[in-house]
Amino acid sequence: MAANSLAYQFKTSSIAVKIIAINAVIFLLISLTSFFGQIAPISLTRWFVLPDGLPEFILQPWSFITYAFIHYGFWHLLFNMYMLYWFSNIVLNLFDSKRYLTIYLLGAMSGGLLYVLSYNIFPVFLNSSSYLLGASGAVMAIVIFIATYTPNTELRIFTWTIKLWHIAAVIFLIDLVRLPISGNAGGLLAHIGGAILGYSYAIQLAKGNDIGLWFTKLISWVEDVFKPRTKKPFKKVHRTTQTTPKRSKQKPSKTETQKKVDDILDKIGKSGYESLTKAEKDFLFKAGKED
């Protein structure tokens, strides 16, 4: 019963909570296996963390995404998931789960790409060897995206009210300042790569260009591939020869639903789809399904 309850809660949770749960479960599995098996964590996850060398990366290209779901330190995991939780609530009030997941995963890929390129281009990294792990790049993409898209949205922190762009600017500047002196240059590069993706995505989306649409379509395709197929029950149809008199066609009057749909479409025509509230988007989606 407990397992069924947990499975139901996971299934009905938001995409952000699901990502947090997956990160937490992976962390626990790695920690418990390392503790009881006396195995170094890197030995368990070497095929899933992102290496800095191009030859190693070619052998495990999937690590561009998998590295973002692996944490070794508890505080690193806690901070990332705490940040993700608070900013995700704002994103999911405006956008659907597929676009959210697109930003998150593209942020991870962008952070990983900047990390690999930096370690293979800049001379300062030539004599160093490293690997990348943690969700920081993906989290930064979410933070910077929503702070750029709705910069004046306010958060209440203890007794202070702070705008989103203030929080994002401070976090980003701290990373830039720490980059030359930190022993975690790879992680900070991933932060910056994720931030670049989040900023670019928000700027282009405000102009009406969805630069992640291709990835959203890929997510939908994968979802359809793994969706269980159910056979429709066979229905026997009985034909009848009885004819019914034809009724004169009358133009139906507009219902309240149609009037609301027309109002929403007018709003889209004037201000664009992204000007809609989440409630209006949900209403339009449900009305489309009923048609």
Backbone as CSV, one residue per row, in Angstrom:
resi,resn,N_x,N_y,N_z,CA_x,CA_y,CA_z,C_x,C_y,C_z
1,MET,0.818,-1.208,0.000,0.000,0.000,0.000,0.853,1.260,0.000
2,ALA,1.923,1.243,0.805,2.814,2.410,0.874,3.479,2.657,-0.460
3,ALA,3.912,1.557,-1.112,4.560,1.694,-2.411,3.590,2.253,-3.446
4,ASN,2.339,1.780,-3.412,1.330,2.280,-4.340,1.028,3.756,-4.098
5,SER,1.010,4.134,-2.810,0.752,5.531,-2.467,1.872,6.433,-2.967
6,LEU,3.125,5.983,-2.782,4.265,6.765,-3.260,4.247,6.879,-4.783
7,ALA,3.932,5.761,-5.435,3.879,5.773,-6.902,2.800,6.734,-7.395
8,TYR,1.656,6.752,-6.708,0.571,7.655,-7.100,0.971,9.116,-6.883
9,GLN,1.608,9.401,-5.742,2.043,10.765,-5.453,3.068,11.234,-6.479
10,PHE,3.973,10.329,-6.872,4.986,10.683,-7.875,4.320,10.959,-9.214
11,LYS,3.370,10.113,-9.583,2.696,10.249,-10.877,1.910,11.540,-10.976
12,THR,1.316,11.978,-9.876,0.471,13.169,-9.884,1.223,14.450,-9.518
13,SER,2.506,14.343,-9.220,3.300,15.518,-8.843,3.672,16.338,-10.074
14,SER,4.111,17.567,-9.836,4.576,18.425,-10.924,5.902,17.894,-11.451
15,ILE,6.286,18.337,-12.638,7.537,17.889,-13.245,8.730,18.284,-12.381
16,ALA,8.653,19.425,-11.698,9.751,19.868,-10.836,9.935,18.921,-9.651
17,VAL,8.832,18.535,-9.011,8.906,17.612,-7.879,9.436,16.253,-8.337
18,LYS,9.049,15.825,-9.522,9.554,14.558,-10.059,11.067,14.602,-10.258
19,ILE,11.575,15.701,-10.793,13.022,15.848,-10.988,13.742,15.843,-9.646
20,ILE,13.190,16.552,-8.662,13.792,16.576,-7.326,13.818,15.178,-6.728
21,ALA,12.718,14.439,-6.877,12.640,13.078,-6.335,13.653,12.159,-7.010
22,ILE,13.799,12.271,-8.328,14.764,11.435,-9.052,16.179,11.723,-8.581
23,ASN,16.523,13.007,-8.432,17.858,13.374,-7.944,18.112,12.826,-6.544
24,ALA,17.106,12.913,-5.680,17.253,12.441,-4.300,17.434,10.919,-4.253
25,VAL,16.653,10.192,-5.055,16.749,8.723,-5.066,18.111,8.277,-5.590
26,ILE,18.591,8.907,-6.653,19.905,8.554,-7.204,20.998,8.824,-6.181
27,PHE,20.894,9.958,-5.483,21.883,10.285,-4.458,21.902,9.230,-3.353
28,LEU,20.723,8.817,-2.900,20.638,7.802,-1.848,21.204,6.469,-2.308
29,LEU,20.899,6.068,-3.527,21.398,4.801,-4.047,22.921,4.794,-4.133
30,ILE,23.486,5.890,-4.640,24.952,5.977,-4.742,25.585,5.971,-3.358
31,SER,25.008,6.726,-2.425,25.558,6.811,-1.073,25.489,5.467,-0.353
32,LEU,24.340,4.789,-0.437,24.182,3.504,0.251,25.072,2.431,-0.365
33,THR,25.136,2.396,-1.690,25.984,1.400,-2.357,27.450,1.625,-2.033
34,SER,27.869,2.876,-2.015,29.269,3.193,-1.687,29.585,2.827,-0.241
35,PHE,28.630,3.076,0.665,28.876,2.820,2.085,28.955,1.324,2.381
36,PHE,27.972,0.576,1.909,27.932,-0.852,2.232,28.870,-1.676,1.354
37,GLY,29.107,-1.216,0.144,29.985,-1.981,-0.743,31.423,-1.524,-0.722
38,GLN,31.700,-0.458,0.047,33.061,0.091,0.118,33.592,0.398,-1.284
39,ILE,32.728,1.016,-2.098,33.103,1.368,-3.468,33.119,2.884,-3.588
40,ALA,34.156,3.404,-4.234,34.222,4.849,-4.442,33.085,5.286,-5.354
41,PRO,32.410,6.390,-5.041,31.284,6.845,-5.868,31.637,7.010,-7.341
42,ILE,32.846,7.512,-7.632,33.220,7.724,-9.023,33.324,6.408,-9.774
43,SER,33.654,5.311,-9.075,33.706,3.999,-9.722,32.315,3.538,-10.126
44,LEU,31.315,3.927,-9.346,29.942,3.545,-9.653,29.355,4.358,-10.804
45,THR,29.780,5.592,-10.923,29.106,6.521,-11.839,29.988,7.016,-12.977
46,ARG,31.119,6.357,-13.212,32.063,6.891,-14.199,31.466,6.947,-15.610
47,TRP,30.467,6.117,-15.903,29.840,6.124,-17.219,28.689,7.120,-17.315
48,PHE,28.440,7.847,-16.227,27.310,8.784,-16.220,27.728,10.222,-15.901
49,VAL,28.915,10.418,-15.308,29.424,11.781,-15.129,30.035,12.237,-16.451
50,LEU,30.178,13.551,-16.620,30.666,14.101,-17.879,32.180,14.297,-17.825
51,PRO,32.947,13.567,-18.644,34.408,13.732,-18.643,34.819,14.985,-19.405
52,ASP,36.042,15.461,-19.158,36.494,16.667,-19.843,37.207,16.368,-21.149
53,GLY,37.603,15.108,-21.378,38.330,14.765,-22.593,37.402,14.373,-23.729
54,LEU,37.718,14.822,-24.943,36.884,14.498,-26.092,36.831,12.998,-26.391
55,PRO,37.966,12.257,-26.323,37.882,10.808,-26.585,36.947,10.092,-25.614
56,GLU,37.006,10.455,-24.318,36.122,9.827,-23.341,34.666,10.206,-23.582
57,PHE,34.458,11.471,-23.965,33.090,11.923,-24.188,32.449,11.199,-25.361
58,ILE,33.226,10.936,-26.425,32.685,10.263,-27.601,32.140,8.884,-27.237
59,LEU,32.738,8.247,-26.234,32.301,6.916,-25.821,31.043,6.942,-24.953
60,GLN,30.717,8.106,-24.402,29.538,8.204,-23.534,28.816,9.536,-23.726
61,PRO,28.281,9.790,-24.911,27.625,11.079,-25.189,26.389,11.332,-24.325
62,TRP,25.777,10.239,-23.808,24.599,10.406,-22.955,24.904,11.150,-21.656
63,SER,26.198,11.195,-21.308,26.580,11.849,-20.051,26.349,13.356,-20.092
64,PHE,26.053,13.921,-21.283,25.708,15.333,-21.384,24.444,15.648,-20.592
65,ILE,23.608,14.634,-20.377,22.391,14.813,-19.595,22.481,14.100,-18.250
66,THR,23.039,12.886,-18.244,23.029,12.085,-17.011,23.858,12.713,-15.882
67,TYR,24.892,13.497,-16.241,25.716,14.095,-15.192,24.907,15.005,-14.274
68,ALA,23.825,15.588,-14.845,23.019,16.560,-14.098,22.121,15.900,-13.059
69,PHE,22.095,14.575,-12.997,21.267,13.872,-12.014,22.113,13.157,-10.960
70,ILE,23.402,13.505,-10.908,24.307,12.840,-9.973,24.940,13.864,-9.043
71,HIS,24.817,13.647,-7.739,25.441,14.487,-6.722,26.168,13.591,-5.724
72,TYR,27.338,14.032,-5.281,28.056,13.296,-4.237,27.856,13.931,-2.869
73,GLY,27.780,15.252,-2.826,27.657,15.951,-1.557,26.208,16.269,-1.202
74,PHE,25.827,16.042,0.049,24.453,16.288,0.481,24.083,17.759,0.353
75,TRP,24.982,18.653,0.773,24.662,20.077,0.756,24.559,20.597,-0.675
76,HIS,25.379,20.042,-1.558,25.290,20.410,-2.974,23.911,20.036,-3.523
77,LEU,23.464,18.833,-3.212,22.139,18.375,-3.636,21.046,19.243,-3.027
78,LEU,21.128,19.501,-1.735,20.086,20.258,-1.036,19.958,21.666,-1.595
79,PHE,21.075,22.336,-1.808,21.030,23.710,-2.319,20.435,23.750,-3.722
80,ASN,20.884,22.832,-4.587,20.356,22.806,-5.951,18.854,22.548,-5.976
81,MET,18.406,21.570,-5.199,16.991,21.212,-5.220,16.132,22.286,-4.556
82,TYR,16.662,22.963,-3.546,15.931,24.059,-2.899,15.711,25.208,-3.888
83,MET,16.789,25.579,-4.598,16.682,26.640,-5.609,15.705,26.235,-6.706
84,LEU,15.822,24.985,-7.140,14.959,24.506,-8.217,13.491,24.559,-7.809
85,TYR,13.195,24.152,-6.591,11.806,24.105,-6.124,11.151,25.488,-6.165
86,TRP,11.822,26.495,-5.612,11.212,27.814,-5.505,11.035,28.478,-6.862
87,PHE,12.030,28.388,-7.714,11.921,29.051,-9.014,11.024,28.271,-9.970
88,SER,10.963,26.954,-9.786,10.104,26.141,-10.653,8.638,26.495,-10.480
89,ASN,8.229,26.811,-9.271,6.829,27.171,-9.032,6.408,28.358,-9.890
90,ILE,7.302,29.306,-10.060,6.996,30.490,-10.867,6.925,30.119,-12.341
91,VAL,7.883,29.310,-12.793,7.905,28.900,-14.204,6.644,28.126,-14.564
92,LEU,6.265,27.183,-13.703,5.126,26.320,-13.996,3.780,27.038,-13.862
93,ASN,3.777,28.227,-13.291,2.558,29.038,-13.289,2.312,29.687,-14.645
94,LEU,3.381,29.758,-15.468,3.282,30.420,-16.765,3.401,29.462,-17.944
95,PHE,4.126,28.358,-17.755,4.412,27.454,-18.865,4.073,26.018,-18.496
96,ASP,3.906,25.179,-19.525,3.570,23.781,-19.275,4.823,22.977,-18.940
97,SER,4.614,21.723,-18.558,5.708,20.881,-18.071,6.719,20.547,-19.165
98,LYS,6.271,20.446,-20.416,7.201,20.097,-21.498,8.191,21.222,-21.775
99,ARG,7.686,22.461,-21.763,8.618,23.580,-21.962,9.559,23.704,-20.765
100,TYR,9.045,23.470,-19.576,9.896,23.494,-18.382,11.014,22.466,-18.511
101,LEU,10.661,21.238,-18.893,11.653,20.177,-19.031,12.648,20.498,-20.141
102,THR,12.166,21.141,-21.197,13.052,21.555,-22.280,14.116,22.521,-21.779
103,ILE,13.699,23.525,-21.022,14.662,24.504,-20.485,15.643,23.822,-19.546
104,TYR,15.130,22.936,-18.699,15.978,22.252,-17.712,17.052,21.402,-18.401
105,LEU,16.641,20.560,-19.330,17.589,19.648,-19.973,18.531,20.377,-20.928
106,LEU,18.022,21.369,-21.658,18.905,22.151,-22.523,19.901,22.956,-21.693
107,GLY,19.479,23.382,-20.493,20.407,24.069,-19.592,21.535,23.148,-19.148
108,ALA,21.195,21.894,-18.850,22.217,20.913,-18.481,23.176,20.681,-19.638
109,MET,22.633,20.548,-20.854,23.467,20.309,-22.029,24.350,21.511,-22.343
110,SER,23.801,22.702,-22.185,24.572,23.919,-22.444,25.711,24.071,-21.440
111,GLY,25.420,23.786,-20.153,26.468,23.838,-19.133,27.547,22.808,-19.405
112,GLY,27.156,21.591,-19.797,28.132,20.553,-20.117,28.960,20.902,-21.330
113,LEU,28.328,21.518,-22.345,29.052,21.896,-23.555,30.116,22.943,-23.271
114,LEU,29.769,23.980,-22.491,30.752,25.013,-22.147,31.894,24.415,-21.336
115,TYR,31.581,23.473,-20.460,32.601,22.805,-19.648,33.587,22.040,-20.537
116,VAL,33.085,21.213,-21.450,33.945,20.401,-22.311,34.786,21.290,-23.233
117,LEU,34.149,22.300,-23.837,34.884,23.199,-24.729,35.985,23.946,-23.986
118,SER,35.680,24.430,-22.789,36.660,25.193,-22.015,37.869,24.341,-21.663
119,TYR,37.658,23.096,-21.257,38.754,22.223,-20.860,39.571,21.730,-22.045
120,ASN,39.063,21.941,-23.265,39.809,21.510,-24.445,40.325,22.667,-25.298
121,ILE,39.975,23.898,-24.920,40.407,25.061,-25.694,41.348,25.965,-24.905
122,PHE,40.980,26.295,-23.667,41.746,27.273,-22.903,43.008,26.643,-22.297
123,PRO,44.156,27.291,-22.490,45.425,26.728,-22.004,45.461,26.484,-20.501
124,VAL,44.723,27.269,-19.718,44.760,27.134,-18.270,44.297,25.749,-17.816
125,PHE,43.522,25.054,-18.649,43.004,23.729,-18.287,43.759,22.577,-18.949
126,LEU,44.787,22.883,-19.723,45.445,21.839,-20.510,46.076,20.753,-19.650
127,ASN,46.629,21.108,-18.510,47.320,20.130,-17.670,46.447,19.615,-16.522
128,SER,45.147,19.810,-16.643,44.247,19.358,-15.584,43.280,18.313,-16.136
129,SER,42.811,17.470,-15.243,41.845,16.447,-15.622,40.683,16.505,-14.640
130,SER,39.485,16.420,-15.153,38.333,16.593,-14.282,37.120,15.881,-14.870
131,TYR,36.033,15.915,-14.138,34.742,15.426,-14.621,33.661,16.295,-13.990
132,LEU,32.512,16.344,-14.638,31.434,17.240,-14.209,30.239,16.440,-13.721
133,LEU,29.652,16.896,-12.618,28.426,16.287,-12.111,27.624,17.339,-11.360
134,GLY,26.327,17.079,-11.171,25.468,18.005,-10.438,24.500,18.750,-11.351
135,ALA,23.394,19.183,-10.777,22.324,19.819,-11.544,22.449,21.340,-11.612
136,SER,23.591,21.884,-11.207,23.711,23.341,-11.106,23.449,24.062,-12.420
137,GLY,23.986,23.523,-13.536,23.776,24.171,-14.829,22.313,24.202,-15.220
138,ALA,21.616,23.087,-15.003,20.189,23.012,-15.327,19.373,23.948,-14.433
139,VAL,19.722,23.995,-13.150,19.018,24.874,-12.211,19.230,26.339,-12.580
140,MET,20.466,26.679,-12.945,20.752,28.055,-13.352,19.952,28.448,-14.583
141,ALA,19.749,27.507,-15.492,18.960,27.796,-16.692,17.534,28.182,-16.302
142,ILE,16.948,27.455,-15.348,15.593,27.763,-14.885,15.562,29.127,-14.192
143,VAL,16.537,29.383,-13.320,16.581,30.639,-12.555,16.724,31.844,-13.483
144,ILE,17.708,31.780,-14.377,17.965,32.919,-15.257,16.841,33.095,-16.272
145,PHE,16.268,31.997,-16.722,15.163,32.086,-17.691,13.998,32.894,-17.115
146,ILE,13.511,32.486,-15.951,12.323,33.157,-15.415,12.649,34.559,-14.920
147,ALA,13.889,34.778,-14.456,14.285,36.112,-14.016,14.405,37.069,-15.200
148,THR,14.707,36.529,-16.380,14.776,37.347,-17.591,13.397,37.562,-18.188
149,TYR,12.564,36.533,-18.146,11.232,36.608,-18.751,10.284,37.477,-17.931
150,THR,10.342,37.348,-16.602,9.509,38.186,-15.725,10.399,38.811,-14.651
151,PRO,11.238,39.757,-15.026,12.256,40.275,-14.097,11.707,40.967,-12.857
152,ASN,10.532,41.546,-12.963,9.988,42.323,-11.845,9.095,41.521,-10.898
153,THR,8.978,40.215,-11.142,8.248,39.362,-10.194,8.984,39.369,-8.858
154,GLU,8.241,39.453,-7.760,8.858,39.605,-6.442,8.738,38.330,-5.612
155,LEU,9.782,38.067,-4.818,9.789,36.961,-3.865,9.935,37.524,-2.456
156,ARG,9.257,36.916,-1.529,9.341,37.332,-0.125,10.351,36.436,0.572
157,ILE,11.473,37.003,1.017,12.497,36.259,1.736,12.614,36.857,3.137
158,PHE,12.111,36.084,4.116,12.038,36.566,5.494,11.242,37.885,5.523
159,THR,11.906,39.002,5.815,11.184,40.276,5.896,11.451,41.163,4.676
160,TRP,12.197,40.648,3.698,12.545,41.447,2.527,11.776,40.975,1.308
161,THR,11.439,41.932,0.460,10.830,41.634,-0.832,11.859,41.941,-1.913
162,ILE,12.214,40.917,-2.682,13.289,41.043,-3.674,12.757,40.640,-5.041
163,LYS,13.132,41.389,-6.069,12.747,41.071,-7.436,13.603,39.930,-7.982
164,LEU,13.040,39.171,-8.896,13.737,38.001,-9.434,15.057,38.371,-10.105
165,TRP,15.082,39.456,-10.834,16.312,39.785,-11.548,17.433,40.170,-10.591
166,HIS,17.087,40.695,-9.409,18.113,41.005,-8.405,18.780,39.714,-7.921
167,ILE,17.957,38.696,-7.626,18.489,37.417,-7.145,19.368,36.776,-8.204
168,ALA,18.872,36.737,-9.450,19.618,36.103,-10.535,20.937,36.833,-10.800
169,ALA,20.915,38.167,-10.771,22.127,38.947,-11.033,23.188,38.684,-9.966
170,VAL,22.777,38.624,-8.706,23.728,38.362,-7.614,24.356,36.974,-7.755
171,ILE,23.517,35.971,-8.038,24.031,34.602,-8.185,25.029,34.521,-9.332
172,PHE,24.693,35.132,-10.468,25.560,35.069,-11.639,26.880,35.803,-11.397
173,LEU,26.811,36.983,-10.774,28.038,37.755,-10.506,28.954,37.024,-9.527
174,ILE,28.380,36.358,-8.537,29.181,35.581,-7.595,29.932,34.472,-8.327
175,ASP,29.287,33.816,-9.263,29.941,32.763,-10.038,31.085,33.324,-10.875
176,LEU,30.871,34.486,-11.489,31.925,35.099,-12.300,33.140,35.468,-11.452
177,VAL,32.891,36.030,-10.277,33.980,36.438,-9.392,34.754,35.227,-8.891
178,ARG,34.056,34.132,-8.604,34.694,32.925,-8.065,35.446,32.126,-9.115
179,LEU,35.126,32.316,-10.387,35.694,31.475,-11.445,37.222,31.425,-11.460
180,PRO,37.936,32.560,-11.384,39.406,32.482,-11.461,40.058,31.919,-10.200
181,ILE,39.357,31.958,-9.054,40.002,31.582,-7.792,39.444,30.305,-7.189
182,SER,38.375,29.802,-7.763,37.736,28.630,-7.178,38.413,27.347,-7.633
183,GLY,38.378,26.343,-6.765,38.870,25.020,-7.137,37.830,24.219,-7.885
184,ASN,36.667,24.813,-8.116,35.578,24.132,-8.820,35.240,24.890,-10.101
185,ALA,36.270,25.114,-10.922,36.068,25.877,-12.151,35.088,25.182,-13.084
186,GLY,35.137,23.856,-13.142,34.237,23.117,-14.019,32.781,23.329,-13.657
187,GLY,32.475,23.267,-12.375,31.105,23.474,-11.931,30.624,24.880,-12.218
188,LEU,31.502,25.875,-12.041,31.124,27.265,-12.303,30.910,27.512,-13.793
189,LEU,31.703,26.834,-14.630,31.497,26.937,-16.075,30.134,26.374,-16.469
190,ALA,29.729,25.292,-15.809,28.401,24.723,-16.063,27.307,25.699,-15.649
191,HIS,27.521,26.412,-14.518,26.566,27.443,-14.093,26.394,28.487,-15.197
192,ILE,27.528,28.962,-15.714,27.508,30.028,-16.726,26.866,29.533,-18.014
193,GLY,27.191,28.296,-18.408,26.579,27.734,-19.615,25.071,27.621,-19.489
194,GLY,24.593,27.166,-18.334,23.159,27.089,-18.107,22.511,28.461,-18.099
195,ALA,23.201,29.439,-17.498,22.672,30.803,-17.444,22.543,31.401,-18.848
196,ILE,23.528,31.144,-19.702,23.477,31.648,-21.084,22.268,31.073,-21.815
197,LEU,22.028,29.774,-21.613,20.868,29.135,-22.265,19.564,29.742,-21.761
198,GLY,19.436,29.879,-20.429,18.208,30.429,-19.861,17.934,31.848,-20.331
199,TYR,18.977,32.665,-20.375,18.827,34.061,-20.817,18.432,34.127,-22.291
200,SER,19.129,33.365,-23.127,18.847,33.380,-24.568,17.444,32.877,-24.862
201,TYR,17.046,31.831,-24.151,15.706,31.255,-24.362,14.627,32.286,-24.032
202,ALA,14.771,32.966,-22.897,13.758,33.948,-22.474,13.687,35.127,-23.428
203,ILE,14.850,35.639,-23.862,14.883,36.785,-24.770,14.206,36.443,-26.090
204,GLN,14.531,35.268,-26.637,13.952,34.870,-27.918,12.456,34.559,-27.790
205,LEU,12.072,33.975,-26.665,10.663,33.643,-26.460,9.815,34.911,-26.374
206,ALA,10.362,35.939,-25.754,9.655,37.218,-25.669,9.457,37.831,-27.052
207,LYS,10.323,37.461,-28.003,10.206,37.950,-29.383,9.324,37.043,-30.236
208,GLY,8.854,35.956,-29.631,8.010,35.028,-30.373,8.748,33.862,-30.982
209,ASN,10.045,33.707,-30.669,10.860,32.616,-31.215,11.138,31.584,-30.130
210,ASP,10.644,30.380,-30.301,10.870,29.305,-29.336,12.075,28.489,-29.789
211,ILE,13.265,28.791,-29.285,14.477,28.121,-29.744,14.571,26.684,-29.246
212,GLY,13.707,26.311,-28.323,13.725,24.941,-27.821,12.592,24.091,-28.354
213,LEU,11.874,24.604,-29.382,10.719,23.877,-29.900,11.102,22.495,-30.416
214,TRP,12.276,22.402,-31.066,12.725,21.101,-31.598,12.891,20.074,-30.485
215,PHE,13.379,20.538,-29.333,13.589,19.625,-28.211,12.253,19.244,-27.566
216,THR,11.329,20.194,-27.506,9.992,19.905,-26.985,9.304,18.849,-27.847
217,LYS,9.468,18.958,-29.171,8.897,17.958,-30.073,9.556,16.598,-29.859
218,LEU,10.867,16.606,-29.580,11.576,15.359,-29.306,11.033,14.702,-28.038
219,ILE,10.769,15.500,-27.014,10.193,14.978,-25.772,8.822,14.359,-26.047
220,SER,8.017,15.037,-26.861,6.688,14.515,-27.191,6.794,13.194,-27.953
221,TRP,7.779,13.108,-28.861,7.974,11.879,-29.628,8.367,10.721,-28.726
222,VAL,9.314,10.979,-27.805,9.742,9.940,-26.863,8.573,9.512,-25.982
223,GLU,7.790,10.481,-25.555,6.619,10.188,-24.726,5.627,9.292,-25.468
224,ASP,5.422,9.560,-26.753,4.501,8.752,-27.546,5.035,7.338,-27.755
225,VAL,6.364,7.214,-27.921,6.966,5.896,-28.133,6.740,4.992,-26.925
226,PHE,6.885,5.543,-25.737,6.781,4.734,-24.522,5.378,4.723,-23.911
227,LYS,4.457,5.426,-24.546,3.092,5.430,-24.024,2.428,4.085,-24.308
228,PRO,1.836,3.445,-23.308,1.194,2.145,-23.539,0.023,2.274,-24.499
229,ARG,-0.030,1.333,-25.424,-1.104,1.332,-26.419,-2.286,0.505,-25.915
230,THR,-3.459,1.059,-25.976,-4.654,0.322,-25.565,-5.540,0.104,-26.786
231,LYS,-5.987,-1.125,-26.952,-6.857,-1.451,-28.077,-8.272,-0.958,-27.805
232,LYS,-8.837,-0.320,-28.798,-10.210,0.161,-28.653,-11.175,-1.018,-28.799
233,PRO,-12.180,-1.123,-27.943,-13.125,-2.228,-28.044,-13.922,-2.180,-29.342
234,PHE,-14.150,-3.385,-29.921,-14.880,-3.468,-31.181,-16.359,-3.174,-30.950
235,LYS,-16.876,-2.277,-31.733,-18.291,-1.933,-31.606,-19.054,-2.416,-32.835
236,LYS,-20.087,-3.212,-32.598,-20.920,-3.707,-33.680,-21.937,-2.646,-34.063
237,VAL,-21.984,-2.347,-35.348,-22.868,-1.295,-35.839,-24.047,-1.932,-36.556
238,HIS,-25.250,-1.583,-36.183,-26.471,-2.080,-36.823,-27.000,-1.009,-37.764
239,ARG,-27.169,-1.416,-39.012,-27.722,-0.470,-39.985,-29.240,-0.545,-39.993
240,THR,-29.861,0.539,-40.245,-31.313,0.571,-40.331,-31.724,1.250,-41.625
241,THR,-32.800,0.758,-42.179,-33.265,1.329,-43.451,-34.268,2.453,-43.249
242,GLN,-34.612,2.673,-41.973,-35.591,3.720,-41.681,-34.990,5.089,-41.944
243,THR,-35.710,5.852,-42.689,-35.219,7.195,-42.999,-35.879,8.212,-42.095
244,THR,-35.128,9.196,-41.789,-35.639,10.259,-40.931,-35.735,11.543,-41.732
245,PRO,-36.728,12.320,-41.485,-36.866,13.569,-42.249,-35.709,14.520,-41.984
246,LYS,-35.258,15.153,-43.035,-34.152,16.095,-42.912,-34.607,17.358,-42.197
247,ARG,-33.749,17.805,-41.342,-34.072,19.019,-40.602,-33.361,20.200,-41.238
248,SER,-34.039,21.273,-41.219,-33.426,22.480,-41.767,-32.285,22.925,-40.871
249,LYS,-31.201,23.298,-41.519,-30.011,23.707,-40.758,-30.230,25.089,-40.161
250,GLN,-30.003,25.160,-38.862,-30.114,26.443,-38.177,-28.774,26.810,-37.573
251,LYS,-28.435,28.003,-37.716,-27.154,28.476,-37.178,-27.249,28.565,-35.665
252,PRO,-26.432,27.746,-34.948,-26.530,27.753,-33.491,-26.004,29.062,-32.909
253,SER,-26.610,29.434,-31.829,-26.151,30.644,-31.140,-24.884,30.350,-30.369
254,LYS,-24.066,31.327,-30.188,-22.799,31.145,-29.481,-23.040,30.837,-28.015
255,THR,-22.335,29.823,-27.532,-22.415,29.478,-26.124,-21.445,30.332,-25.332
256,GLU,-21.548,30.230,-24.028,-20.624,30.963,-23.164,-19.200,30.503,-23.396
257,THR,-19.041,29.174,-23.624,-17.691,28.634,-23.869,-17.086,29.240,-25.123
258,GLN,-17.863,29.289,-26.202,-17.355,29.836,-27.458,-17.003,31.313,-27.323
259,LYS,-17.832,32.041,-26.570,-17.534,33.462,-26.363,-16.209,33.643,-25.642
260,LYS,-15.965,32.774,-24.625,-14.711,32.881,-23.884,-13.528,32.515,-24.765
261,VAL,-13.710,31.489,-25.630,-12.648,31.104,-26.564,-12.333,32.260,-27.508
262,ASP,-13.378,32.938,-28.015,-13.174,34.072,-28.915,-12.403,35.190,-28.230
263,ASP,-12.721,35.446,-26.955,-12.015,36.487,-26.203,-10.541,36.137,-26.046
264,ILE,-10.278,34.856,-25.772,-8.878,34.427,-25.597,-8.120,34.539,-26.915
265,LEU,-8.769,34.143,-28.028,-8.123,34.240,-29.341,-7.849,35.691,-29.714
266,ASP,-8.751,36.590,-29.347,-8.507,38.014,-29.580,-7.294,38.493,-28.800
267,LYS,-7.170,37.997,-27.570,-6.020,38.378,-26.739,-4.722,37.869,-27.341
268,ILE,-4.758,36.636,-27.887,-3.563,36.091,-28.541,-3.179,36.931,-29.748
269,GLY,-4.207,37.339,-30.525,-3.933,38.146,-31.712,-3.308,39.493,-31.375
270,LYS,-3.685,40.068,-30.228,-3.162,41.382,-29.840,-1.821,41.299,-29.121
271,SER,-1.683,40.307,-28.203,-0.495,40.294,-27.332,0.338,39.028,-27.435
272,GLY,-0.091,38.037,-28.209,0.677,36.808,-28.332,0.227,35.753,-27.330
273,TYR,0.573,34.512,-27.646,0.143,33.382,-26.809,0.676,33.482,-25.383
274,GLU,1.897,33.966,-25.222,2.524,33.988,-23.893,1.905,35.025,-22.972
275,SER,1.014,35.872,-23.495,0.337,36.841,-22.624,-0.811,36.199,-21.853
276,LEU,-1.173,34.981,-22.240,-2.263,34.291,-21.550,-1.833,33.837,-20.168
277,THR,-2.798,33.793,-19.265,-2.542,33.208,-17.956,-2.610,31.698,-18.082
278,LYS,-2.134,31.007,-17.060,-2.171,29.546,-17.081,-3.613,29.038,-17.166
279,ALA,-4.531,29.731,-16.456,-5.935,29.328,-16.480,-6.511,29.467,-17.889
280,GLU,-6.149,30.551,-18.586,-6.653,30.749,-19.949,-6.098,29.706,-20.899
281,LYS,-4.787,29.358,-20.726,-4.187,28.313,-21.564,-4.867,26.976,-21.332
282,ASP,-5.117,26.655,-20.074,-5.782,25.388,-19.749,-7.185,25.357,-20.344
283,PHE,-7.909,26.467,-20.239,-9.281,26.533,-20.770,-9.277,26.343,-22.284
284,LEU,-8.331,27.000,-22.981,-8.232,26.891,-24.434,-7.897,25.471,-24.845
285,PHE,-7.004,24.820,-24.087,-6.625,23.434,-24.390,-7.810,22.494,-24.236
286,LYS,-8.575,22.667,-23.131,-9.731,21.796,-22.893,-10.823,22.034,-23.932
287,ALA,-11.020,23.290,-24.298,-12.035,23.599,-25.313,-11.671,22.984,-26.658
288,GLY,-10.374,22.976,-26.989,-9.911,22.369,-28.230,-10.136,20.874,-28.259
289,LYS,-9.953,20.210,-27.102,-10.159,18.765,-27.016,-11.640,18.417,-27.181
290,GLU,-12.510,19.274,-26.638,-13.946,19.000,-26.727,-14.448,19.102,-28.165
291,ASP,-13.772,19.978,-28.944,-14.176,20.113,-30.349,-13.819,18.846,-31.129
